[in-house]
Amino acid sequence: MADANAAFECEPFLPETIDLAAEGIMVLDGIEYAETEEGSLCLDILTDETIPGPKPAVLRIHCGGFTEEHITRKSRPEKRFLTLIKRGYVIVSIDYRLSQVHPFPSQIMDCKCAVRFIRKNAAAYGIDPDRIGVWGESCGGQLAALMAVREGIPAFEDKGGNTGVSSEVQTAVSWYGALDVMEFHRSRMAVDDIYPKRFEVMYGGKPEDMEEVLIASNPLTYADKATCSLLAMCSDGDPRVPYTVNFAWIRKPDTYRRESTNH
């Protein structure tokens, strides 16, 4: 079955590459984890087989605003990967459908499907099914924060395969992801003339018609639900995702306190 994003045959952006084989890292490339109406979706698994398992897994969700065709599972920070792998982690780098193929919420559905695939096949890949985390960048950070909802989000569950297997993760990391998507949306509408057209691609309609979808895509919509541990990091020098739309929420008995994570 053809790749779901096959229409975009761009050379992937490679921000950081190393000789993984020379470092003793085994790469299982192009494992199909889902079949969708638009085509198949693949992931890569990177591991050090000399370290005994079962090992915790980190599922990495790439950036690209859901639309950038040259950003794929291959667009990966390999030096950071190497550090984690040598500490005994398995890295799982995934593709998901771009919004041009299918708009939100297909992206979060694909991420959950990837977790279900890894959990179901954990023994084959030396992974501990009870220790799976996610790490996303930018829009991938938004998805990672949505994945942090421990009780799940019913509208996003059991789509794409391995129905009935849990998509719960034990921890999540968001790098410069918009955790307050509504605030991000307002800020981009105010300063970016191109944003409304991009929004139509990302969410499948004009901003004024897609409020319910936008709310569903917002991690803060689920701030009153049980979540796994979530580390959110961003910079006060980021012009696109300012730290004011990236909050760490600390649960209190009757309320929530938000703290901007300014690193």
C-alpha positions as protocol buffer text, in pm:
chain_id: "A"
residue {
  index: 1
  type: MET
  ca { x: 0 y: 0 z: 0 }
}
residue {
  index: 2
  type: ALA
  ca { x: 135 y: 344 z: -89 }
}
residue {
  index: 3
  type: ASP
  ca { x: 250 y: 581 z: 182 }
}
residue {
  index: 4
  type: ALA
  ca { x: -25 y: 819 z: 295 }
}
residue {
  index: 5
  type: ASN
  ca { x: 201 y: 1118 z: 224 }
}
residue {
  index: 6
  type: ALA
  ca { x: 343 y: 976 z: -100 }
}
residue {
  index: 7
  type: ALA
  ca { x: 214 y: 1266 z: -309 }
}
residue {
  index: 8
  type: PHE
  ca { x: 481 y: 1485 z: -150 }
}
residue {
  index: 9
  type: GLU
  ca { x: 806 y: 1336 z: -271 }
}
residue {
  index: 10
  type: CYS
  ca { x: 1036 y: 1592 z: -110 }
}
residue {
  index: 11
  type: GLU
  ca { x: 1380 y: 1518 z: 27 }
}
residue {
  index: 12
  type: PRO
  ca { x: 1331 y: 1517 z: 405 }
}
residue {
  index: 13
  type: PHE
  ca { x: 1493 y: 1794 z: 604 }
}
residue {
  index: 14
  type: LEU
  ca { x: 1775 y: 1638 z: 807 }
}
residue {
  index: 15
  type: PRO
  ca { x: 1863 y: 1875 z: 1092 }
}
residue {
  index: 16
  type: GLU
  ca { x: 2122 y: 1653 z: 1258 }
}
residue {
  index: 17
  type: THR
  ca { x: 2267 y: 1325 z: 1136 }
}
residue {
  index: 18
  type: ILE
  ca { x: 2532 y: 1090 z: 1272 }
}
residue {
  index: 19
  type: ASP
  ca { x: 2666 y: 752 z: 1166 }
}
residue {
  index: 20
  type: LEU
  ca { x: 2426 y: 543 z: 1370 }
}
residue {
  index: 21
  type: ALA
  ca { x: 2576 y: 213 z: 1254 }
}
residue {
  index: 22
  type: ALA
  ca { x: 2920 y: 324 z: 1371 }
}
residue {
  index: 23
  type: GLU
  ca { x: 2767 y: 401 z: 1709 }
}
residue {
  index: 24
  type: GLY
  ca { x: 2627 y: 49 z: 1730 }
}
residue {
  index: 25
  type: ILE
  ca { x: 2267 y: 159 z: 1683 }
}
residue {
  index: 26
  type: MET
  ca { x: 2030 y: -69 z: 1499 }
}
residue {
  index: 27
  type: VAL
  ca { x: 1768 y: 109 z: 1288 }
}
residue {
  index: 28
  type: LEU
  ca { x: 1454 y: -75 z: 1186 }
}
residue {
  index: 29
  type: ASP
  ca { x: 1337 y: 141 z: 898 }
}
residue {
  index: 30
  type: GLY
  ca { x: 992 y: 188 z: 753 }
}
residue {
  index: 31
  type: ILE
  ca { x: 779 y: -38 z: 973 }
}
residue {
  index: 32
  type: GLU
  ca { x: 415 y: -1 z: 876 }
}
residue {
  index: 33
  type: TYR
  ca { x: 204 y: 71 z: 1180 }
}
residue {
  index: 34
  type: ALA
  ca { x: -129 y: 166 z: 1022 }
}
residue {
  index: 35
  type: GLU
  ca { x: -333 y: 153 z: 706 }
}
residue {
  index: 36
  type: THR
  ca { x: -560 y: 449 z: 642 }
}
residue {
  index: 37
  type: GLU
  ca { x: -794 y: 540 z: 358 }
}
residue {
  index: 38
  type: GLU
  ca { x: -516 y: 764 z: 228 }
}
residue {
  index: 39
  type: GLY
  ca { x: -239 y: 503 z: 250 }
}
residue {
  index: 40
  type: SER
  ca { x: -1 y: 344 z: 497 }
}
residue {
  index: 41
  type: LEU
  ca { x: 191 y: 508 z: 780 }
}
residue {
  index: 42
  type: CYS
  ca { x: 539 y: 406 z: 889 }
}
residue {
  index: 43
  type: LEU
  ca { x: 774 y: 441 z: 1182 }
}
residue {
  index: 44
  type: ASP
  ca { x: 1143 y: 380 z: 1247 }
}
residue {
  index: 45
  type: ILE
  ca { x: 1278 y: 209 z: 1559 }
}
residue {
  index: 46
  type: LEU
  ca { x: 1627 y: 292 z: 1686 }
}
residue {
  index: 47
  type: THR
  ca { x: 1781 y: 79 z: 1961 }
}
residue {
  index: 48
  type: ASP
  ca { x: 2107 y: -52 z: 2104 }
}
residue {
  index: 49
  type: GLU
  ca { x: 2073 y: -428 z: 2105 }
}
residue {
  index: 50
  type: THR
  ca { x: 2365 y: -468 z: 2347 }
}
residue {
  index: 51
  type: ILE
  ca { x: 2150 y: -317 z: 2621 }
}
residue {
  index: 52
  type: PRO
  ca { x: 1912 y: -581 z: 2755 }
}
residue {
  index: 53
  type: GLY
  ca { x: 1540 y: -523 z: 2753 }
}
residue {
  index: 54
  type: PRO
  ca { x: 1259 y: -479 z: 2786 }
}
residue {
  index: 55
  type: LYS
  ca { x: 1338 y: -109 z: 2761 }
}
residue {
  index: 56
  type: PRO
  ca { x: 1132 y: 209 z: 2791 }
}
residue {
  index: 57
  type: ALA
  ca { x: 1032 y: 364 z: 2459 }
}
residue {
  index: 58
  type: VAL
  ca { x: 1015 y: 726 z: 2350 }
}
residue {
  index: 59
  type: LEU
  ca { x: 776 y: 789 z: 2062 }
}
residue {
  index: 60
  type: ARG
  ca { x: 897 y: 1100 z: 1881 }
}
residue {
  index: 61
  type: ILE
  ca { x: 645 y: 1322 z: 1695 }
}
residue {
  index: 62
  type: HIS
  ca { x: 799 y: 1553 z: 1437 }
}
residue {
  index: 63
  type: CYS
  ca { x: 725 y: 1921 z: 1387 }
}
residue {
  index: 64
  type: GLY
  ca { x: 613 y: 2102 z: 1071 }
}
residue {
  index: 65
  type: GLY
  ca { x: 281 y: 2269 z: 1145 }
}
residue {
  index: 66
  type: PHE
  ca { x: 98 y: 1957 z: 1019 }
}
residue {
  index: 67
  type: THR
  ca { x: 169 y: 2082 z: 664 }
}
residue {
  index: 68
  type: GLU
  ca { x: 542 y: 2101 z: 588 }
}
residue {
  index: 69
  type: GLU
  ca { x: 605 y: 1833 z: 330 }
}
residue {
  index: 70
  type: HIS
  ca { x: 984 y: 1808 z: 381 }
}
residue {
  index: 71
  type: ILE
  ca { x: 947 y: 1733 z: 754 }
}
residue {
  index: 72
  type: THR
  ca { x: 911 y: 1359 z: 817 }
}
residue {
  index: 73
  type: ARG
  ca { x: 1007 y: 1091 z: 1068 }
}
residue {
  index: 74
  type: LYS
  ca { x: 1359 y: 1122 z: 917 }
}
residue {
  index: 75
  type: SER
  ca { x: 1385 y: 1485 z: 1031 }
}
residue {
  index: 76
  type: ARG
  ca { x: 1527 y: 1385 z: 1363 }
}
residue {
  index: 77
  type: PRO
  ca { x: 1783 y: 1515 z: 1616 }
}
residue {
  index: 78
  type: GLU
  ca { x: 2007 y: 1211 z: 1605 }
}
residue {
  index: 79
  type: LYS
  ca { x: 2263 y: 1328 z: 1865 }
}
residue {
  index: 80
  type: ARG
  ca { x: 1980 y: 1365 z: 2115 }
}
residue {
  index: 81
  type: PHE
  ca { x: 1848 y: 1028 z: 2009 }
}
residue {
  index: 82
  type: LEU
  ca { x: 2191 y: 873 z: 2066 }
}
residue {
  index: 83
  type: THR
  ca { x: 2209 y: 1008 z: 2421 }
}
residue {
  index: 84
  type: LEU
  ca { x: 1875 y: 850 z: 2506 }
}
residue {
  index: 85
  type: ILE
  ca { x: 1950 y: 521 z: 2331 }
}
residue {
  index: 86
  type: LYS
  ca { x: 2279 y: 481 z: 2517 }
}
residue {
  index: 87
  type: ARG
  ca { x: 2089 y: 532 z: 2840 }
}
residue {
  index: 88
  type: GLY
  ca { x: 1868 y: 236 z: 2757 }
}
residue {
  index: 89
  type: TYR
  ca { x: 1576 y: 386 z: 2570 }
}
residue {
  index: 90
  type: VAL
  ca { x: 1422 y: 273 z: 2241 }
}
residue {
  index: 91
  type: ILE
  ca { x: 1337 y: 560 z: 2007 }
}
residue {
  index: 92
  type: VAL
  ca { x: 1032 y: 529 z: 1782 }
}
residue {
  index: 93
  type: SER
  ca { x: 1014 y: 805 z: 1519 }
}
residue {
  index: 94
  type: ILE
  ca { x: 679 y: 822 z: 1341 }
}
residue {
  index: 95
  type: ASP
  ca { x: 516 y: 972 z: 1036 }
}
residue {
  index: 96
  type: TYR
  ca { x: 156 y: 1090 z: 1051 }
}
residue {
  index: 97
  type: ARG
  ca { x: -80 y: 1216 z: 783 }
}
residue {
  index: 98
  type: LEU
  ca { x: -18 y: 1573 z: 680 }
}
residue {
  index: 99
  type: SER
  ca { x: -316 y: 1805 z: 687 }
}
residue {
  index: 100
  type: GLN
  ca { x: -313 y: 1827 z: 307 }
}
residue {
  index: 101
  type: VAL
  ca { x: -390 y: 1453 z: 312 }
}
residue {
  index: 102
  type: HIS
  ca { x: -643 y: 1470 z: 594 }
}
residue {
  index: 103
  type: PRO
  ca { x: -693 y: 1762 z: 834 }
}
residue {
  index: 104
  type: PHE
  ca { x: -702 y: 1747 z: 1211 }
}
residue {
  index: 105
  type: PRO
  ca { x: -780 y: 1529 z: 1406 }
}
residue {
  index: 106
  type: SER
  ca { x: -614 y: 1263 z: 1188 }
}
residue {
  index: 107
  type: GLN
  ca { x: -272 y: 1358 z: 1330 }
}
residue {
  index: 108
  type: ILE
  ca { x: -358 y: 1279 z: 1693 }
}
residue {
  index: 109
  type: MET
  ca { x: -544 y: 966 z: 1583 }
}
residue {
  index: 110
  type: ASP
  ca { x: -229 y: 850 z: 1402 }
}
residue {
  index: 111
  type: CYS
  ca { x: -11 y: 914 z: 1708 }
}
residue {
  index: 112
  type: LYS
  ca { x: -245 y: 710 z: 1926 }
}
residue {
  index: 113
  type: CYS
  ca { x: -246 y: 435 z: 1666 }
}
residue {
  index: 114
  type: ALA
  ca { x: 135 y: 427 z: 1674 }
}
residue {
  index: 115
  type: VAL
  ca { x: 132 y: 383 z: 2053 }
}
residue {
  index: 116
  type: ARG
  ca { x: -118 y: 98 z: 2023 }
}
residue {
  index: 117
  type: PHE
  ca { x: 104 y: -70 z: 1759 }
}
residue {
  index: 118
  type: ILE
  ca { x: 416 y: -38 z: 1975 }
}
residue {
  index: 119
  type: ARG
  ca { x: 236 y: -164 z: 2284 }
}
residue {
  index: 120
  type: LYS
  ca { x: 86 y: -462 z: 2102 }
}
residue {
  index: 121
  type: ASN
  ca { x: 422 y: -555 z: 1946 }
}
residue {
  index: 122
  type: ALA
  ca { x: 641 y: -453 z: 2239 }
}
residue {
  index: 123
  type: ALA
  ca { x: 797 y: -796 z: 2291 }
}
residue {
  index: 124
  type: ALA
  ca { x: 916 y: -815 z: 1929 }
}
residue {
  index: 125
  type: TYR
  ca { x: 1104 y: -486 z: 1964 }
}
residue {
  index: 126
  type: GLY
  ca { x: 1240 y: -526 z: 2316 }
}
residue {
  index: 127
  type: ILE
  ca { x: 1008 y: -259 z: 2456 }
}
residue {
  index: 128
  type: ASP
  ca { x: 843 y: -244 z: 2797 }
}
residue {
  index: 129
  type: PRO
  ca { x: 473 y: -190 z: 2716 }
}
residue {
  index: 130
  type: ASP
  ca { x: 419 y: -22 z: 3053 }
}
residue {
  index: 131
  type: ARG
  ca { x: 686 y: 243 z: 2992 }
}
residue {
  index: 132
  type: ILE
  ca { x: 603 y: 437 z: 2677 }
}
residue {
  index: 133
  type: GLY
  ca { x: 651 y: 812 z: 2656 }
}
residue {
  index: 134
  type: VAL
  ca { x: 602 y: 1071 z: 2382 }
}
residue {
  index: 135
  type: TRP
  ca { x: 821 y: 1364 z: 2281 }
}
residue {
  index: 136
  type: GLY
  ca { x: 701 y: 1618 z: 2025 }
}
residue {
  index: 137
  type: GLU
  ca { x: 828 y: 1941 z: 1875 }
}
residue {
  index: 138
  type: SER
  ca { x: 609 y: 2240 z: 1780 }
}
residue {
  index: 139
  type: CYS
  ca { x: 286 y: 2091 z: 1642 }
}
residue {
  index: 140
  type: GLY
  ca { x: 429 y: 1759 z: 1760 }
}
residue {
  index: 141
  type: GLY
  ca { x: 446 y: 1915 z: 2106 }
}
residue {
  index: 142
  type: GLN
  ca { x: 78 y: 2001 z: 2080 }
}
residue {
  index: 143
  type: LEU
  ca { x: 8 y: 1637 z: 1994 }
}
residue {
  index: 144
  type: ALA
  ca { x: 230 y: 1514 z: 2279 }
}
residue {
  index: 145
  type: ALA
  ca { x: 29 y: 1727 z: 2523 }
}
residue {
  index: 146
  type: LEU
  ca { x: -297 y: 1580 z: 2391 }
}
residue {
  index: 147
  type: MET
  ca { x: -145 y: 1235 z: 2436 }
}
residue {
  index: 148
  type: ALA
  ca { x: -82 y: 1318 z: 2802 }
}
residue {
  index: 149
  type: VAL
  ca { x: -453 y: 1286 z: 2887 }
}
residue {
  index: 150
  type: ARG
  ca { x: -446 y: 954 z: 3069 }
}
residue {
  index: 151
  type: GLU
  ca { x: -814 y: 871 z: 3047 }
}
residue {
  index: 152
  type: GLY
  ca { x: -805 y: 928 z: 2672 }
}
residue {
  index: 153
  type: ILE
  ca { x: -1014 y: 1148 z: 2447 }
}
residue {
  index: 154
  type: PRO
  ca { x: -1293 y: 925 z: 2310 }
}
residue {
  index: 155
  type: ALA
  ca { x: -1326 y: 1102 z: 1974 }
}
residue {
  index: 156
  type: PHE
  ca { x: -959 y: 1029 z: 1899 }
}
residue {
  index: 157
  type: GLU
  ca { x: -938 y: 669 z: 2018 }
}
residue {
  index: 158
  type: ASP
  ca { x: -927 y: 334 z: 1834 }
}
residue {
  index: 159
  type: LYS
  ca { x: -883 y: 479 z: 1485 }
}
residue {
  index: 160
  type: GLY
  ca { x: -643 y: 317 z: 1239 }
}
residue {
  index: 161
  type: GLY
  ca { x: -585 y: -28 z: 1381 }
}
residue {
  index: 162
  type: ASN
  ca { x: -511 y: -236 z: 1692 }
}
residue {
  index: 163
  type: THR
  ca { x: -851 y: -154 z: 1835 }
}
residue {
  index: 164
  type: GLY
  ca { x: -884 y: -219 z: 2204 }
}
residue {
  index: 165
  type: VAL
  ca { x: -514 y: -177 z: 2285 }
}
residue {
  index: 166
  type: SER
  ca { x: -445 y: 114 z: 2519 }
}
residue {
  index: 167
  type: SER
  ca { x: -295 y: 432 z: 2373 }
}
residue {
  index: 168
  type: GLU
  ca { x: -208 y: 564 z: 2720 }
}
residue {
  index: 169
  type: VAL
  ca { x: 145 y: 694 z: 2769 }
}
residue {
  index: 170
  type: GLN
  ca { x: 335 y: 722 z: 3095 }
}
residue {
  index: 171
  type: THR
  ca { x: 503 y: 1057 z: 3031 }
}
residue {
  index: 172
  type: ALA
  ca { x: 506 y: 1335 z: 2771 }
}
residue {
  index: 173
  type: VAL
  ca { x: 746 y: 1610 z: 2665 }
}
residue {
  index: 174
  type: SER
  ca { x: 645 y: 1911 z: 2458 }
}
residue {
  index: 175
  type: TRP
  ca { x: 917 y: 2120 z: 2294 }
}
residue {
  index: 176
  type: TYR
  ca { x: 784 y: 2463 z: 2188 }
}
residue {
  index: 177
  type: GLY
  ca { x: 435 y: 2327 z: 2136 }
}
residue {
  index: 178
  type: ALA
  ca { x: 126 y: 2544 z: 2172 }
}
residue {
  index: 179
  type: LEU
  ca { x: -41 y: 2413 z: 2486 }
}
residue {
  index: 180
  type: ASP
  ca { x: -291 y: 2698 z: 2476 }
}
residue {
  index: 181
  type: VAL
  ca { x: -397 y: 2662 z: 2113 }
}
residue {
  index: 182
  type: MET
  ca { x: -674 y: 2920 z: 2143 }
}
residue {
  index: 183
  type: GLU
  ca { x: -425 y: 3187 z: 2251 }
}
residue {
  index: 184
  type: PHE
  ca { x: -184 y: 3076 z: 1977 }
}
residue {
  index: 185
  type: HIS
  ca { x: -466 y: 3104 z: 1723 }
}
residue {
  index: 186
  type: ARG
  ca { x: -558 y: 3455 z: 1837 }
}
residue {
  index: 187
  type: SER
  ca { x: -198 y: 3571 z: 1828 }
}
residue {
  index: 188
  type: ARG
  ca { x: -135 y: 3432 z: 1477 }
}
residue {
  index: 189
  type: MET
  ca { x: -458 y: 3579 z: 1341 }
}
residue {
  index: 190
  type: ALA
  ca { x: -345 y: 3920 z: 1465 }
}
residue {
  index: 191
  type: VAL
  ca { x: 1 y: 3925 z: 1305 }
}
residue {
  index: 192
  type: ASP
  ca { x: 20 y: 3668 z: 1024 }
}
residue {
  index: 193
  type: ASP
  ca { x: -166 y: 3734 z: 698 }
}
residue {
  index: 194
  type: ILE
  ca { x: -85 y: 3385 z: 569 }
}
residue {
  index: 195
  type: TYR
  ca { x: -209 y: 3204 z: 879 }
}
residue {
  index: 196
  type: PRO
  ca { x: -584 y: 3196 z: 791 }
}
residue {
  index: 197
  type: LYS
  ca { x: -514 y: 3005 z: 468 }
}
residue {
  index: 198
  type: ARG
  ca { x: -282 y: 2767 z: 649 }
}
residue {
  index: 199
  type: PHE
  ca { x: -547 y: 2721 z: 917 }
}
residue {
  index: 200
  type: GLU
  ca { x: -793 y: 2606 z: 649 }
}
residue {
  index: 201
  type: VAL
  ca { x: -550 y: 2332 z: 547 }
}
residue {
  index: 202
  type: MET
  ca { x: -467 y: 2232 z: 906 }
}
residue {
  index: 203
  type: TYR
  ca { x: -824 y: 2215 z: 1035 }
}
residue {
  index: 204
  type: GLY
  ca { x: -1034 y: 2172 z: 722 }
}
residue {
  index: 205
  type: GLY
  ca { x: -1227 y: 2498 z: 716 }
}
residue {
  index: 206
  type: LYS
  ca { x: -1227 y: 2872 z: 773 }
}
residue {
  index: 207
  type: PRO
  ca { x: -1137 y: 2989 z: 1125 }
}
residue {
  index: 208
  type: GLU
  ca { x: -1482 y: 3128 z: 1190 }
}
residue {
  index: 209
  type: ASP
  ca { x: -1640 y: 2790 z: 1108 }
}
residue {
  index: 210
  type: MET
  ca { x: -1403 y: 2561 z: 1300 }
}
residue {
  index: 211
  type: GLU
  ca { x: -1422 y: 2672 z: 1662 }
}
residue {
  index: 212
  type: GLU
  ca { x: -1532 y: 2330 z: 1789 }
}
residue {
  index: 213
  type: VAL
  ca { x: -1244 y: 2157 z: 1612 }
}
residue {
  index: 214
  type: LEU
  ca { x: -1000 y: 2418 z: 1741 }
}
residue {
  index: 215
  type: ILE
  ca { x: -1124 y: 2365 z: 2095 }
}
residue {
  index: 216
  type: ALA
  ca { x: -1087 y: 1987 z: 2055 }
}
residue {
  index: 217
  type: SER
  ca { x: -726 y: 2037 z: 1937 }
}
residue {
  index: 218
  type: ASN
  ca { x: -636 y: 2248 z: 2242 }
}
residue {
  index: 219
  type: PRO
  ca { x: -452 y: 2062 z: 2521 }
}
residue {
  index: 220
  type: LEU
  ca { x: -588 y: 2308 z: 2778 }
}
residue {
  index: 221
  type: THR
  ca { x: -941 y: 2193 z: 2693 }
}
residue {
  index: 222
  type: TYR
  ca { x: -856 y: 1879 z: 2891 }
}
residue {
  index: 223
  type: ALA
  ca { x: -672 y: 2047 z: 3180 }
}
residue {
  index: 224
  type: ASP
  ca { x: -928 y: 1919 z: 3433 }
}
residue {
  index: 225
  type: LYS
  ca { x: -871 y: 1557 z: 3334 }
}
residue {
  index: 226
  type: ALA
  ca { x: -614 y: 1314 z: 3473 }
}
residue {
  index: 227
  type: THR
  ca { x: -284 y: 1341 z: 3288 }
}
residue {
  index: 228
  type: CYS
  ca { x: 53 y: 1173 z: 3297 }
}
residue {
  index: 229
  type: SER
  ca { x: 361 y: 1381 z: 3384 }
}
residue {
  index: 230
  type: LEU
  ca { x: 412 y: 1652 z: 3122 }
}
residue {
  index: 231
  type: LEU
  ca { x: 726 y: 1859 z: 3070 }
}
residue {
  index: 232
  type: ALA
  ca { x: 666 y: 2167 z: 2853 }
}
residue {
  index: 233
  type: MET
  ca { x: 964 y: 2369 z: 2732 }
}
residue {
  index: 234
  type: CYS
  ca { x: 986 y: 2679 z: 2514 }
}
residue {
  index: 235
  type: SER
  ca { x: 1181 y: 3000 z: 2471 }
}
residue {
  index: 236
  type: ASP
  ca { x: 1096 y: 3364 z: 2528 }
}
residue {
  index: 237
  type: GLY
  ca { x: 1276 y: 3434 z: 2199 }
}
residue {
  index: 238
  type: ASP
  ca { x: 1045 y: 3220 z: 1982 }
}
residue {
  index: 239
  type: PRO
  ca { x: 842 y: 3455 z: 1759 }
}
residue {
  index: 240
  type: ARG
  ca { x: 595 y: 3189 z: 1644 }
}
residue {
  index: 241
  type: VAL
  ca { x: 520 y: 2996 z: 1963 }
}
residue {
  index: 242
  type: PRO
  ca { x: 572 y: 3247 z: 2249 }
}
residue {
  index: 243
  type: TYR
  ca { x: 600 y: 3114 z: 2600 }
}
residue {
  index: 244
  type: THR
  ca { x: 270 y: 3285 z: 2685 }
}
residue {
  index: 245
  type: VAL
  ca { x: 90 y: 3004 z: 2497 }
}
residue {
  index: 246
  type: ASN
  ca { x: 296 y: 2729 z: 2662 }
}
residue {
  index: 247
  type: PHE
  ca { x: 197 y: 2660 z: 3022 }
}
residue {
  index: 248
  type: ALA
  ca { x: 279 y: 2390 z: 3272 }
}
residue {
  index: 249
  type: TRP
  ca { x: -33 y: 2307 z: 3473 }
}
residue {
  index: 250
  type: ILE
  ca { x: 7 y: 2187 z: 3829 }
}
residue {
  index: 251
  type: ARG
  ca { x: -294 y: 2016 z: 3976 }
}
residue {
  index: 252
  type: LYS
  ca { x: -432 y: 2154 z: 4300 }
}
residue {
  index: 253
  type: PRO
  ca { x: -719 y: 2004 z: 4504 }
}
residue {
  index: 254
  type: ASP
  ca { x: -984 y: 2239 z: 4361 }
}
residue {
  index: 255
  type: THR
  ca { x: -813 y: 2442 z: 4093 }
}
residue {
  index: 256
  type: TYR
  ca { x: -519 y: 2461 z: 3857 }
}
residue {
  index: 257
  type: ARG
  ca { x: -224 y: 2695 z: 3868 }
}
residue {
  index: 258
  type: ARG
  ca { x: -39 y: 2770 z: 3549 }
}
residue {
  index: 259
  type: GLU
  ca { x: 324 y: 2863 z: 3528 }
}
residue {
  index: 260
  type: SER
  ca { x: 494 y: 2977 z: 3209 }
}
residue {
  index: 261
  type: THR
  ca { x: 791 y: 2754 z: 3130 }
}
residue {
  index: 262
  type: ASN
  ca { x: 1048 y: 3006 z: 3014 }
}
residue {
  index: 263
  type: HIS
  ca { x: 1379 y: 2834 z: 2929 }
}
